[in-house]
């Protein structure tokens, strides 16, 4: 799904699917040994992923916190296109969920 790709490897879940695929290899295989070594996995793979800044957390003077999400126009476009296709396919409930995800990805992008 283009929207999941636009969200990035962590938020979109691609890295989790990749790790699950490596865990499915037979015990003792190089793929399985790689994924079982968390230090190696994180330093060689996860830390090098092209992760966009999706949110910023700030501490407020009163001790509270505030989270700001950066807009992701690519994800918004893809989710909005998916919503339109679902509407045309006669699935309004699924279309509404996709439209809400589009608005969450970038509230300024209205389609």
N, C-alpha and C positions, 0 to 999 in steps of 0.2 A: 504494500500500500504506500503510495507516494507521500501521504501525510505522515506516516510513521518514519519514513526516511528523512523527511524535512525536519522532524523534531530532534534528530540526532541519535547517535547510537545508544546513549544511556536512557534518555527519556522515552525514546521510541521503542526500546526493548530489544534492539538488534544484538547488543552485546550479550544479553541474557540468553537469547536463542543460540548464539554462537557457543557460549559456555555449555549449555545443555547438550549441544551436538557433540562437543568434545567429551563430555561426561558419558556419552553413550558408547564410546569406543571400548573395546575389550580391556579388561584389567591388565596392566603391565605395558600397554601400547604407549608409544611416545606421546600421542595426543592426550591420553588419559593422565600420564605422568605430568604433562605440562599443566593441565587444568587443576590437578591436585596440589601443585606447588603454588600456593596463593601469592607468595612473595614474588616469584618469577612471573606469574600471570599479571600481577598489578604493575610491576616495574617495566615489563617488556611490552605490555599490550594496553591495559586500561589507562595508564597515565599518558600514553601517546595518542589517544583517540582525539579526533578533531571535535571537541565539545564546545559548542557555542554557549555563551553566557545566557542562561535562561531566566535567572532571577538574582536579585541582590537582597540580602538581609541586612537590616540596619537596626541598631539599638537606639531607642528613644530616650531623651533625658529623664523621663518619668520611670525608667526601668523596663518599659515594654519593648516590643520589637515590631518592626514593620517589614513586609516583604514586597518588593516590587518585581514584577515579571517583565522581561524585555519582550517586545512584540516579535513574532516569528511569521513574517508574511508568507513564506513558502508553505508552511504548515497550514496557515489559514486558507490559502488558495486551494490546496489539495483537499482539505476537509470540506470546504464549501462546494467544490466540484463533486465530491462524493455525495454530499447532501442532495445536490440537484439530481444526480443520477438515481439515488434512492427514491426521491420523490417521483421521478418519471417511471420507476419500476413499481410504484404502488406500495412503498414501505415508509409511510410518513413518520412512524415512531423512530425508526432507525435514522431517517433523514434529520429529524430534530436533534438526536444525539450528536450526529456529525456536525450539524450547524452550530451547536453549542460548543463543540470542541474547536471549531473555526473561530468563533468569537473569543474563546479563551486563549487561543494561540496569538491572536492579534485583534483586539477590540476595535481598532481603527479601520480594519478591512471589512467593509460591508458589501455583500453581494446578494 
